[in-house]
Amino acid sequence: MWIKKPIYVAFLALAVNHQAWSQTEPMEHNHATMQGGEIAADARDPLDYSGTLRYNNSSLKRLHLMDQHTYKALIVDHLEQVFTDDEAHTAFEIKAWIGSDYNKLQLQTEGHSEDGKTEAHSEVYWAHAISAYWDSLIGARFDSGDHTREWLGFGIQGLAPYLFYTSAKAFVNDQGRVAAELELKYELMFSQDIELEPKIKATLYSEKDAAFGEGAGLAELKTALRLKYHIKPEFAPYIGVEWQNLFGETADMAKQAGHSTGDTRYLIGLSFWY
């Protein structure tokens, strides 16, 4: 019985408290009182200190953040003299773009000039940022030289993990022929001035094009090393070596034309941007 008695007392206390709560009038919340009451007659007007400026004034110059500006650049990736056992010629790879961090108009051309004749691939793209390190590309490519042709181009470019610059593109011409290019490049800095740039580029085609000496499948693989000395961050002369190898039907057509299917090329050139 001595155990049940405290329980009865507790229930009796709860019943008394509940009755007291039910008889209490509800509290009134006067927000005006909580916030200091009515606005004083001599209170400061917040617009008195802004003059004629208003937030919705269309003529007001607003702050532009970094990703809202328009930028432009011209990048000469390489402008070089190429030496082989049989010949010498000039090669170039140039890129220019204008736009914001999210959308750019990108132009680029790559080719070589020999004995007054120039062969080049020229490309124009709309580059759109799809992530912090990658851009999507859509545009067109124009091949010029002894023969000409046009392609619709699309692809991606950016920095892969471990800072490998990567470019993967596909091209389709009006006859349904497909070409693909994959390029990987890395900047290995030995110091603030000395840089070794390994680069590899593979080219593939879906069908044979005898006029350009290109066969179906893997057609060409280029591997290069360029040792650069940066006189300034944006200006670097270099020396290098490049290995070019042809494969499959492309190699067969080169043999039939009396050309080599593999060359070692020695390079001396300039790389700069502004």
RODOVEX-862307 format. One record per residue (C-alpha): x, y, z. Coordinates in Angstrom, 2 decimals. Example, Ala and Ser with C-alpha at 12.3 -4.5 7.8 and 13.67 -1.06 7.14 Angstrom:
2
<pt><east>12.30</east><north>-4.50</north><up>7.80</up></pt>
<pt><east>13.67</east><north>-1.06</north><up>7.14</up></pt>
This chain:
274
<pt><east>0.00</east><north>0.00</north><up>0.00</up></pt>
<pt><east>2.86</east><north>2.39</north><up>0.67</up></pt>
<pt><east>3.85</east><north>2.05</north><up>-3.01</up></pt>
<pt><east>0.39</east><north>2.95</north><up>-4.38</up></pt>
<pt><east>-0.09</east><north>6.00</north><up>-2.17</up></pt>
<pt><east>2.56</east><north>8.22</north><up>-3.93</up></pt>
<pt><east>1.01</east><north>7.30</north><up>-7.27</up></pt>
<pt><east>-2.43</east><north>8.47</north><up>-6.12</up></pt>
<pt><east>-0.91</east><north>11.71</north><up>-4.90</up></pt>
<pt><east>0.79</east><north>12.30</north><up>-8.27</up></pt>
<pt><east>-2.44</east><north>11.77</north><up>-10.25</up></pt>
<pt><east>-4.30</east><north>14.11</north><up>-7.88</up></pt>
<pt><east>-1.66</east><north>16.84</north><up>-8.46</up></pt>
<pt><east>-1.96</east><north>16.50</north><up>-12.26</up></pt>
<pt><east>-5.73</east><north>16.81</north><up>-12.07</up></pt>
<pt><east>-5.52</east><north>20.00</north><up>-9.99</up></pt>
<pt><east>-2.96</east><north>21.56</north><up>-12.40</up></pt>
<pt><east>-5.06</east><north>20.69</north><up>-15.45</up></pt>
<pt><east>-8.08</east><north>22.41</north><up>-13.91</up></pt>
<pt><east>-6.00</east><north>25.48</north><up>-13.16</up></pt>
<pt><east>-4.66</east><north>25.63</north><up>-16.75</up></pt>
<pt><east>-8.13</east><north>25.29</north><up>-18.23</up></pt>
<pt><east>-9.29</east><north>28.34</north><up>-16.23</up></pt>
<pt><east>-6.39</east><north>30.53</north><up>-17.35</up></pt>
<pt><east>-7.25</east><north>33.10</north><up>-20.03</up></pt>
<pt><east>-5.20</east><north>32.86</north><up>-23.30</up></pt>
<pt><east>-2.26</east><north>35.22</north><up>-23.67</up></pt>
<pt><east>-2.54</east><north>37.98</north><up>-26.26</up></pt>
<pt><east>0.51</east><north>38.52</north><up>-28.48</up></pt>
<pt><east>0.76</east><north>42.15</north><up>-29.49</up></pt>
<pt><east>3.48</east><north>42.20</north><up>-32.13</up></pt>
<pt><east>3.41</east><north>45.96</north><up>-32.31</up></pt>
<pt><east>4.28</east><north>46.11</north><up>-28.63</up></pt>
<pt><east>7.02</east><north>43.52</north><up>-29.03</up></pt>
<pt><east>8.59</east><north>45.53</north><up>-31.86</up></pt>
<pt><east>8.52</east><north>48.86</north><up>-30.04</up></pt>
<pt><east>4.98</east><north>50.06</north><up>-30.74</up></pt>
<pt><east>3.87</east><north>52.51</north><up>-33.39</up></pt>
<pt><east>6.38</east><north>54.11</north><up>-35.78</up></pt>
<pt><east>7.59</east><north>57.42</north><up>-34.44</up></pt>
<pt><east>6.48</east><north>60.53</north><up>-36.35</up></pt>
<pt><east>10.07</east><north>61.71</north><up>-36.73</up></pt>
<pt><east>11.47</east><north>58.28</north><up>-37.80</up></pt>
<pt><east>14.12</east><north>58.39</north><up>-40.55</up></pt>
<pt><east>12.96</east><north>57.59</north><up>-44.09</up></pt>
<pt><east>15.45</east><north>55.00</north><up>-45.50</up></pt>
<pt><east>15.18</east><north>56.63</north><up>-48.94</up></pt>
<pt><east>16.38</east><north>60.01</north><up>-47.66</up></pt>
<pt><east>20.01</east><north>58.87</north><up>-47.89</up></pt>
<pt><east>19.88</east><north>57.25</north><up>-51.36</up></pt>
<pt><east>19.22</east><north>60.42</north><up>-53.34</up></pt>
<pt><east>17.58</east><north>59.59</north><up>-56.66</up></pt>
<pt><east>18.92</east><north>56.03</north><up>-56.76</up></pt>
<pt><east>16.47</east><north>53.17</north><up>-56.49</up></pt>
<pt><east>17.11</east><north>49.44</north><up>-56.63</up></pt>
<pt><east>14.81</east><north>49.00</north><up>-59.63</up></pt>
<pt><east>16.45</east><north>51.87</north><up>-61.55</up></pt>
<pt><east>17.46</east><north>50.39</north><up>-64.94</up></pt>
<pt><east>20.21</east><north>52.98</north><up>-65.43</up></pt>
<pt><east>21.99</east><north>51.98</north><up>-62.22</up></pt>
<pt><east>25.38</east><north>50.32</north><up>-62.90</up></pt>
<pt><east>25.52</east><north>47.05</north><up>-61.07</up></pt>
<pt><east>28.45</east><north>44.94</north><up>-59.92</up></pt>
<pt><east>29.62</east><north>42.37</north><up>-62.49</up></pt>
<pt><east>31.14</east><north>39.20</north><up>-61.08</up></pt>
<pt><east>34.10</east><north>37.43</north><up>-62.69</up></pt>
<pt><east>31.95</east><north>34.88</north><up>-64.52</up></pt>
<pt><east>29.86</east><north>37.67</north><up>-66.08</up></pt>
<pt><east>32.74</east><north>39.33</north><up>-67.95</up></pt>
<pt><east>33.75</east><north>38.70</north><up>-71.56</up></pt>
<pt><east>37.27</east><north>37.38</north><up>-72.08</up></pt>
<pt><east>39.36</east><north>36.65</north><up>-75.16</up></pt>
<pt><east>42.61</east><north>34.84</north><up>-75.88</up></pt>
<pt><east>44.94</east><north>33.89</north><up>-78.73</up></pt>
<pt><east>46.99</east><north>30.76</north><up>-78.08</up></pt>
<pt><east>49.73</east><north>29.63</north><up>-80.47</up></pt>
<pt><east>50.19</east><north>26.12</north><up>-79.14</up></pt>
<pt><east>53.07</east><north>25.54</north><up>-81.51</up></pt>
<pt><east>54.65</east><north>27.30</north><up>-84.45</up></pt>
<pt><east>57.59</east><north>25.14</north><up>-85.45</up></pt>
<pt><east>60.03</east><north>24.02</north><up>-88.07</up></pt>
<pt><east>59.90</east><north>20.27</north><up>-88.59</up></pt>
<pt><east>62.91</east><north>18.30</north><up>-89.81</up></pt>
<pt><east>62.90</east><north>14.73</north><up>-91.12</up></pt>
<pt><east>65.52</east><north>12.69</north><up>-92.95</up></pt>
<pt><east>64.14</east><north>13.80</north><up>-96.32</up></pt>
<pt><east>62.53</east><north>17.21</north><up>-95.87</up></pt>
<pt><east>61.71</east><north>20.21</north><up>-93.71</up></pt>
<pt><east>58.44</east><north>22.09</north><up>-93.37</up></pt>
<pt><east>56.59</east><north>24.49</north><up>-91.09</up></pt>
<pt><east>53.79</east><north>23.27</north><up>-88.82</up></pt>
<pt><east>51.32</east><north>25.23</north><up>-86.72</up></pt>
<pt><east>48.49</east><north>24.82</north><up>-84.23</up></pt>
<pt><east>46.61</east><north>27.99</north><up>-83.23</up></pt>
<pt><east>43.52</east><north>28.55</north><up>-81.11</up></pt>
<pt><east>41.50</east><north>31.70</north><up>-80.34</up></pt>
<pt><east>38.34</east><north>32.22</north><up>-78.34</up></pt>
<pt><east>36.09</east><north>34.96</north><up>-77.01</up></pt>
<pt><east>33.30</east><north>34.67</north><up>-74.47</up></pt>
<pt><east>32.48</east><north>34.10</north><up>-70.82</up></pt>
<pt><east>33.31</east><north>31.26</north><up>-68.45</up></pt>
<pt><east>30.16</east><north>29.45</north><up>-69.59</up></pt>
<pt><east>29.93</east><north>30.12</north><up>-73.34</up></pt>
<pt><east>32.67</east><north>30.83</north><up>-75.86</up></pt>
<pt><east>33.15</east><north>31.16</north><up>-79.59</up></pt>
<pt><east>36.24</east><north>29.04</north><up>-80.27</up></pt>
<pt><east>38.33</east><north>29.03</north><up>-83.45</up></pt>
<pt><east>41.29</east><north>26.76</north><up>-84.12</up></pt>
<pt><east>43.45</east><north>25.69</north><up>-87.02</up></pt>
<pt><east>46.14</east><north>23.05</north><up>-87.41</up></pt>
<pt><east>48.27</east><north>22.18</north><up>-90.42</up></pt>
<pt><east>51.58</east><north>22.50</north><up>-92.20</up></pt>
<pt><east>53.13</east><north>24.45</north><up>-95.04</up></pt>
<pt><east>55.69</east><north>23.04</north><up>-97.50</up></pt>
<pt><east>56.99</east><north>24.41</north><up>-100.81</up></pt>
<pt><east>54.43</east><north>27.20</north><up>-100.74</up></pt>
<pt><east>51.48</east><north>24.81</north><up>-100.26</up></pt>
<pt><east>49.45</east><north>24.79</north><up>-97.05</up></pt>
<pt><east>47.18</east><north>22.02</north><up>-95.80</up></pt>
<pt><east>45.08</east><north>22.71</north><up>-92.73</up></pt>
<pt><east>42.10</east><north>21.68</north><up>-90.64</up></pt>
<pt><east>40.18</east><north>24.76</north><up>-89.49</up></pt>
<pt><east>37.44</east><north>24.43</north><up>-86.88</up></pt>
<pt><east>34.84</east><north>26.73</north><up>-85.35</up></pt>
<pt><east>32.87</east><north>25.77</north><up>-82.23</up></pt>
<pt><east>30.44</east><north>27.00</north><up>-79.68</up></pt>
<pt><east>31.99</east><north>25.82</north><up>-76.40</up></pt>
<pt><east>29.62</east><north>25.49</north><up>-73.45</up></pt>
<pt><east>30.75</east><north>24.68</north><up>-69.89</up></pt>
<pt><east>29.06</east><north>21.49</north><up>-68.68</up></pt>
<pt><east>31.07</east><north>21.27</north><up>-65.44</up></pt>
<pt><east>33.93</east><north>23.02</north><up>-63.67</up></pt>
<pt><east>36.56</east><north>21.38</north><up>-65.89</up></pt>
<pt><east>34.77</east><north>20.34</north><up>-69.08</up></pt>
<pt><east>33.30</east><north>22.07</north><up>-72.15</up></pt>
<pt><east>31.00</east><north>20.60</north><up>-74.76</up></pt>
<pt><east>31.73</east><north>21.51</north><up>-78.39</up></pt>
<pt><east>29.50</east><north>21.80</north><up>-81.42</up></pt>
<pt><east>30.44</east><north>23.41</north><up>-84.72</up></pt>
<pt><east>32.10</east><north>22.70</north><up>-88.05</up></pt>
<pt><east>35.47</east><north>21.75</north><up>-89.53</up></pt>
<pt><east>36.89</east><north>22.76</north><up>-92.90</up></pt>
<pt><east>39.78</east><north>20.92</north><up>-94.56</up></pt>
<pt><east>41.81</east><north>22.86</north><up>-97.12</up></pt>
<pt><east>44.75</east><north>22.06</north><up>-99.41</up></pt>
<pt><east>44.88</east><north>20.05</north><up>-102.62</up></pt>
<pt><east>41.36</east><north>18.85</north><up>-101.77</up></pt>
<pt><east>38.64</east><north>20.43</north><up>-99.66</up></pt>
<pt><east>35.82</east><north>19.04</north><up>-97.55</up></pt>
<pt><east>33.49</east><north>20.10</north><up>-94.75</up></pt>
<pt><east>32.42</east><north>18.34</north><up>-91.57</up></pt>
<pt><east>29.91</east><north>18.82</north><up>-88.79</up></pt>
<pt><east>31.87</east><north>18.54</north><up>-85.53</up></pt>
<pt><east>31.06</east><north>17.91</north><up>-81.89</up></pt>
<pt><east>32.90</east><north>16.72</north><up>-78.80</up></pt>
<pt><east>34.24</east><north>17.61</north><up>-75.37</up></pt>
<pt><east>37.42</east><north>19.19</north><up>-74.04</up></pt>
<pt><east>38.82</east><north>19.84</north><up>-70.59</up></pt>
<pt><east>40.99</east><north>18.61</north><up>-67.76</up></pt>
<pt><east>40.84</east><north>14.94</north><up>-66.82</up></pt>
<pt><east>41.96</east><north>13.80</north><up>-63.34</up></pt>
<pt><east>45.65</east><north>14.50</north><up>-62.63</up></pt>
<pt><east>45.44</east><north>17.56</north><up>-64.96</up></pt>
<pt><east>45.61</east><north>15.76</north><up>-68.30</up></pt>
<pt><east>44.26</east><north>18.07</north><up>-71.01</up></pt>
<pt><east>41.85</east><north>15.95</north><up>-73.04</up></pt>
<pt><east>40.06</east><north>16.61</north><up>-76.31</up></pt>
<pt><east>37.71</east><north>14.10</north><up>-77.92</up></pt>
<pt><east>35.93</east><north>15.05</north><up>-81.16</up></pt>
<pt><east>33.82</east><north>13.37</north><up>-83.81</up></pt>
<pt><east>33.09</east><north>14.65</north><up>-87.31</up></pt>
<pt><east>30.45</east><north>13.73</north><up>-89.90</up></pt>
<pt><east>30.52</east><north>14.87</north><up>-93.54</up></pt>
<pt><east>27.69</east><north>15.12</north><up>-96.06</up></pt>
<pt><east>28.36</east><north>11.57</north><up>-97.28</up></pt>
<pt><east>27.93</east><north>10.06</north><up>-93.83</up></pt>
<pt><east>31.65</east><north>9.41</north><up>-93.33</up></pt>
<pt><east>32.72</east><north>9.70</north><up>-89.69</up></pt>
<pt><east>36.10</east><north>10.78</north><up>-88.34</up></pt>
<pt><east>37.27</east><north>10.87</north><up>-84.72</up></pt>
<pt><east>40.20</east><north>12.50</north><up>-82.95</up></pt>
<pt><east>41.46</east><north>11.89</north><up>-79.42</up></pt>
<pt><east>44.19</east><north>14.09</north><up>-77.95</up></pt>
<pt><east>45.92</east><north>13.91</north><up>-74.56</up></pt>
<pt><east>48.46</east><north>16.44</north><up>-73.31</up></pt>
<pt><east>50.26</east><north>17.07</north><up>-70.03</up></pt>
<pt><east>52.41</east><north>19.90</north><up>-68.67</up></pt>
<pt><east>55.27</east><north>18.55</north><up>-66.57</up></pt>
<pt><east>56.99</east><north>21.46</north><up>-64.82</up></pt>
<pt><east>60.58</east><north>20.85</north><up>-63.68</up></pt>
<pt><east>60.80</east><north>24.46</north><up>-62.48</up></pt>
<pt><east>58.92</east><north>27.72</north><up>-63.03</up></pt>
<pt><east>60.71</east><north>28.08</north><up>-66.39</up></pt>
<pt><east>61.33</east><north>24.56</north><up>-67.74</up></pt>
<pt><east>58.43</east><north>22.46</north><up>-68.95</up></pt>
<pt><east>58.22</east><north>19.08</north><up>-70.67</up></pt>
<pt><east>55.03</east><north>18.60</north><up>-72.66</up></pt>
<pt><east>54.13</east><north>15.03</north><up>-73.70</up></pt>
<pt><east>51.34</east><north>14.84</north><up>-76.28</up></pt>
<pt><east>49.58</east><north>12.01</north><up>-78.05</up></pt>
<pt><east>46.94</east><north>12.23</north><up>-80.79</up></pt>
<pt><east>45.03</east><north>9.44</north><up>-82.54</up></pt>
<pt><east>42.90</east><north>9.79</north><up>-85.71</up></pt>
<pt><east>40.30</east><north>7.28</north><up>-86.90</up></pt>
<pt><east>37.91</east><north>7.08</north><up>-89.89</up></pt>
<pt><east>34.83</east><north>5.01</north><up>-90.58</up></pt>
<pt><east>35.44</east><north>4.74</north><up>-94.34</up></pt>
<pt><east>38.25</east><north>5.03</north><up>-96.85</up></pt>
<pt><east>38.96</east><north>8.36</north><up>-98.62</up></pt>
<pt><east>41.56</east><north>7.78</north><up>-101.34</up></pt>
<pt><east>41.75</east><north>11.48</north><up>-102.28</up></pt>
<pt><east>43.16</east><north>12.27</north><up>-98.83</up></pt>
<pt><east>45.06</east><north>9.00</north><up>-98.45</up></pt>
<pt><east>42.98</east><north>7.90</north><up>-95.46</up></pt>
<pt><east>41.78</east><north>4.38</north><up>-94.75</up></pt>
<pt><east>39.11</east><north>2.97</north><up>-92.47</up></pt>
<pt><east>39.94</east><north>2.31</north><up>-88.83</up></pt>
<pt><east>42.89</east><north>3.70</north><up>-86.92</up></pt>
<pt><east>44.73</east><north>5.85</north><up>-89.47</up></pt>
<pt><east>47.41</east><north>7.83</north><up>-87.64</up></pt>
<pt><east>49.05</east><north>8.09</north><up>-84.25</up></pt>
<pt><east>51.30</east><north>11.00</north><up>-83.30</up></pt>
<pt><east>53.38</east><north>11.08</north><up>-80.13</up></pt>
<pt><east>55.50</east><north>14.12</north><up>-79.27</up></pt>
<pt><east>57.73</east><north>15.53</north><up>-76.56</up></pt>
<pt><east>58.41</east><north>19.27</north><up>-76.43</up></pt>
<pt><east>60.91</east><north>20.74</north><up>-73.95</up></pt>
<pt><east>60.01</east><north>24.39</north><up>-73.36</up></pt>
<pt><east>61.87</east><north>27.24</north><up>-71.69</up></pt>
<pt><east>59.50</east><north>29.96</north><up>-70.51</up></pt>
<pt><east>61.22</east><north>33.31</north><up>-70.94</up></pt>
<pt><east>57.89</east><north>34.65</north><up>-69.75</up></pt>
<pt><east>54.88</east><north>32.60</north><up>-68.65</up></pt>
<pt><east>53.24</east><north>33.43</north><up>-71.98</up></pt>
<pt><east>56.30</east><north>33.00</north><up>-74.24</up></pt>
<pt><east>58.39</east><north>29.83</north><up>-74.59</up></pt>
<pt><east>60.80</east><north>28.62</north><up>-77.28</up></pt>
<pt><east>61.23</east><north>24.85</north><up>-77.40</up></pt>
<pt><east>62.87</east><north>21.86</north><up>-78.99</up></pt>
<pt><east>61.23</east><north>18.50</north><up>-79.40</up></pt>
<pt><east>60.79</east><north>15.21</north><up>-81.17</up></pt>
<pt><east>57.65</east><north>13.70</north><up>-82.72</up></pt>
<pt><east>56.92</east><north>10.17</north><up>-83.88</up></pt>
<pt><east>54.29</east><north>9.65</north><up>-86.58</up></pt>
<pt><east>52.94</east><north>6.20</north><up>-87.43</up></pt>
<pt><east>50.32</east><north>5.14</north><up>-90.00</up></pt>
<pt><east>48.16</east><north>2.04</north><up>-89.64</up></pt>
<pt><east>45.86</east><north>-0.24</north><up>-91.61</up></pt>
<pt><east>44.55</east><north>0.91</north><up>-95.00</up></pt>
<pt><east>46.19</east><north>4.33</north><up>-94.49</up></pt>
<pt><east>49.61</east><north>2.68</north><up>-94.21</up></pt>
<pt><east>48.89</east><north>0.53</north><up>-97.29</up></pt>
<pt><east>48.01</east><north>3.59</north><up>-99.39</up></pt>
<pt><east>51.14</east><north>5.38</north><up>-98.17</up></pt>
<pt><east>53.31</east><north>2.43</north><up>-99.25</up></pt>
<pt><east>51.68</east><north>2.35</north><up>-102.67</up></pt>
<pt><east>52.43</east><north>6.06</north><up>-103.09</up></pt>
<pt><east>56.06</east><north>5.50</north><up>-102.10</up></pt>
<pt><east>55.78</east><north>7.20</north><up>-98.69</up></pt>
<pt><east>57.00</east><north>6.04</north><up>-95.31</up></pt>
<pt><east>54.53</east><north>4.66</north><up>-92.77</up></pt>
<pt><east>56.57</east><north>5.90</north><up>-89.82</up></pt>
<pt><east>58.69</east><north>9.01</north><up>-89.29</up></pt>
<pt><east>60.78</east><north>10.54</north><up>-86.56</up></pt>
<pt><east>60.62</east><north>14.33</north><up>-86.71</up></pt>
<pt><east>62.77</east><north>16.89</north><up>-84.92</up></pt>
<pt><east>61.16</east><north>20.14</north><up>-83.88</up></pt>
<pt><east>62.23</east><north>23.66</north><up>-83.04</up></pt>
<pt><east>59.63</east><north>26.32</north><up>-82.45</up></pt>
<pt><east>57.76</east><north>28.83</north><up>-80.32</up></pt>
<pt><east>54.71</east><north>28.65</north><up>-78.08</up></pt>
<pt><east>53.01</east><north>31.83</north><up>-76.91</up></pt>
<pt><east>49.68</east><north>33.33</north><up>-75.93</up></pt>
<pt><east>48.04</east><north>36.64</north><up>-75.11</up></pt>
